[in-house]
């Protein structure tokens, strides 16, 4: 990925106060914030990168941009990741997230439940 800083943009009138928010980094992908808890200033995060931009550093840049843009609004970000998704676990580790939980049969994938790893980062 180039040296340019990535900027995440929400749709007009969209805000985190609704409980969830999709932020776009076009054409690379998007970041979802959901399960927003305003009292404790925490939010779950999910990330999607277009196939042609995977493994080029865009996912990490999107997470870093998210932290920069929401550092004053959020205290903690967390992600629930299928324990079989080693690429995603490695990405969140590289971004400074730490494992803080393990949930059995937590996510349904291909009609089968799989365990989930919860990772968090305090901003």
C-alpha positions as CSV (number, residue, x, y, z in Angstrom):
1,X,0.0,0.0,0.0
2,X,1.2,3.5,-0.8
3,X,2.1,6.1,1.8
4,X,-1.2,8.0,1.5
5,X,-3.3,7.9,4.6
6,X,-6.6,6.2,4.2
7,X,-9.8,8.0,5.1
8,X,-13.0,6.3,6.2
9,X,-16.3,8.0,5.1
10,X,-19.8,7.3,6.4
11,X,-22.9,7.8,4.3
12,X,-24.5,11.3,4.7
13,X,-26.4,11.7,8.0
14,X,-25.1,8.4,9.3
15,X,-23.7,8.4,12.9
16,X,-22.5,6.0,15.5
17,X,-25.3,7.1,17.8
18,X,-27.7,4.8,15.9
19,X,-25.8,1.8,17.3
20,X,-24.1,0.8,14.1
21,X,-22.2,2.6,11.4
22,X,-20.6,1.5,8.1
23,X,-17.5,3.4,7.0
24,X,-16.2,3.2,3.5
25,X,-12.6,3.3,2.2
26,X,-13.5,3.0,-1.5
27,X,-12.5,1.1,-3.5
28,X,-10.7,-1.0,-0.9
29,X,-13.5,-2.0,1.4
30,X,-15.4,-1.0,4.5
31,X,-15.4,-1.2,8.3
32,X,-18.5,-1.8,10.3
33,X,-19.0,-0.5,13.8
34,X,-21.9,-2.2,15.7
35,X,-23.1,-3.0,19.2
36,X,-22.2,0.5,20.2
37,X,-22.4,1.0,23.9
38,X,-22.3,4.8,24.5
39,X,-22.2,4.5,28.3
40,X,-19.0,2.5,28.2
41,X,-17.7,3.9,24.9
42,X,-17.1,0.6,23.3
43,X,-18.0,-0.9,20.0
44,X,-17.6,-4.1,18.0
45,X,-15.7,-3.8,14.7
46,X,-15.8,-5.9,11.5
47,X,-13.8,-5.3,8.4
48,X,-14.3,-6.3,4.7
49,X,-11.7,-5.9,2.0
50,X,-12.4,-6.3,-1.7
51,X,-10.7,-9.5,-3.1
52,X,-8.3,-7.6,-5.3
53,X,-7.0,-5.5,-2.4
54,X,-6.4,-8.3,0.1
55,X,-3.0,-9.0,1.6
56,X,-1.7,-5.5,0.6
57,X,-2.0,-3.7,3.9
58,X,-5.4,-2.1,3.3
59,X,-7.1,-3.9,6.2
60,X,-4.5,-2.7,8.7
61,X,-4.6,0.8,7.3
62,X,-8.4,0.8,7.6
63,X,-8.2,-0.2,11.3
64,X,-5.6,2.4,11.9
65,X,-7.8,5.1,10.3
66,X,-10.7,4.0,12.4
67,X,-8.7,4.4,15.6
68,X,-7.5,7.9,14.5
69,X,-11.0,9.0,13.6
70,X,-12.8,7.6,16.7
71,X,-10.1,7.8,19.4
72,X,-12.0,10.7,21.1
73,X,-15.4,8.9,20.9
74,X,-14.5,5.3,21.8
75,X,-12.5,3.8,24.7
76,X,-12.5,0.2,23.4
77,X,-12.9,-1.7,20.1
78,X,-13.5,-5.4,20.0
79,X,-13.9,-8.1,17.4
80,X,-15.4,-11.6,17.5
81,X,-13.5,-13.8,15.0
82,X,-14.0,-17.4,14.1
83,X,-11.0,-19.3,15.5
84,X,-10.5,-20.9,12.1
85,X,-10.0,-17.5,10.5
86,X,-6.2,-17.2,11.1
87,X,-5.7,-14.4,8.6
88,X,-8.2,-12.2,10.5
89,X,-6.7,-13.1,13.9
90,X,-3.3,-12.2,12.6
91,X,-4.6,-8.9,11.2
92,X,-6.1,-7.8,14.6
93,X,-3.0,-8.9,16.4
94,X,-0.8,-6.8,14.1
95,X,-3.2,-3.9,14.8
96,X,-2.5,-4.3,18.5
97,X,-5.6,-6.2,19.6
98,X,-5.3,-8.8,22.3
99,X,-7.3,-11.9,22.9
100,X,-9.6,-11.5,25.8
101,X,-12.2,-14.2,25.4
102,X,-13.1,-17.6,23.8
103,X,-16.7,-18.5,23.0
104,X,-17.7,-22.1,22.2
105,X,-20.0,-22.7,19.3
106,X,-20.5,-18.9,18.9
107,X,-20.6,-18.4,15.1
108,X,-22.5,-20.2,12.5
109,X,-20.4,-20.9,9.4
110,X,-21.4,-23.3,6.6
111,X,-24.2,-24.7,8.7
112,X,-21.8,-25.6,11.5
113,X,-21.1,-23.8,14.7
114,X,-17.5,-22.8,15.3
115,X,-15.7,-21.3,18.3
116,X,-15.0,-17.6,18.4
117,X,-12.0,-15.6,19.7
118,X,-12.8,-12.2,21.1
119,X,-10.0,-9.6,20.6
120,X,-10.0,-6.1,22.0
121,X,-8.0,-2.9,21.9
122,X,-8.2,-0.1,24.4
123,X,-7.6,3.1,22.5
